[in-house]
Amino acid sequence: MQNSMPTADEMRNHLTDMAVENPDFRRQLIADPKGVIHQEFGIDVPDNIEIKVHESDMRTVHLALPPDPVLDEEQLQAISAGLCCCGI
């Protein structure tokens, strides 16, 4: 990746592209998304943020909705710290 901090969309696109190209990377991302994020971007995701990786298939498509527009203080702090809680 680049030397500057990528956006959430850039990180998501990178992880998706890598998972499509590399089955081992895909398995690792599903098993340990926080570890992969740290490995790829040098970002330590806080313990209070959960990351779930879902695989779509020919019969199931996952739709990710943005967070509830009413954010609590903890969510606002995470966003202001550059840790988007809405979606890697």
N, C-alpha and C positions, 0 to 999 in steps of 0.2 A: 504494500500500500504506500501511500504518499507520506511525507514527513509531517504535513499539517493534519490536524484532527479532522477526520472525515465526518460527513453528516450522517444522520441515522439512515437516510435513504441509501447513501453510498455504502455504508456498512452492510445493510440488508442485501443490497445488490451483489456485493462482493461475496458474502456468505452463501447466497443462493447460487451464484455462478460456480463457486468452488464445489458446492454440494452436488451440483449437476454433473460437473466434470470428473469428480473424484469420489468413488464410493466409500473409501476409507474416511475421507474428510466428512462425508455425509453421516456416516455412523458415529463418528466422534462428535459432530455437532448435535446430533439427537441425544447422545448419552451425556454430554457435558457442555452445554452451550456457553456457560460462563467461562469455562476453561478455554474454549475455542476463541471466544471474544478476547480474552486476555492474550492468548497466543498470537492472534492476528492483528490486534490493534493496541495492545498494551494497556487495556482498560480493565480495571478491577470493578466488576459489578457488585454493588453492596448486597449484603445478605438479605436485606429487606425487599429486594427486587427479585421477583421470580421470572424466569424466562422459560417458555414452553415452545418447543419446536414441534410442529405438526406437519405430517406428510399428506399431501393430497394424492389420490389415486383416481382410477377411471370411474369409481363409484362414489367417491367422497371428495368434496372440495371444502376447504376451510376458509372462512371469511373472518378476517381480523377487524374488529371494530375499534375506533379510537376510544381512549378513556372517557369516562363520564366527564362532561364539561365542568362539573363542580369538583374542583381539586382540593384536597386537604393540604395542610401546611407541609407535611412530609413530601408529598408529590411535587409541590411548588419548589421546594428546596432541591429535589433531585433534578428537576428540569433546569433550574438556574445554575446548577453545578455542571450542566452539560450531559447529564445522564437521562436520556429520554426514556420515560416509562411507557411510551406508546409505540414501542414496536420494533425491536430487532427480531 
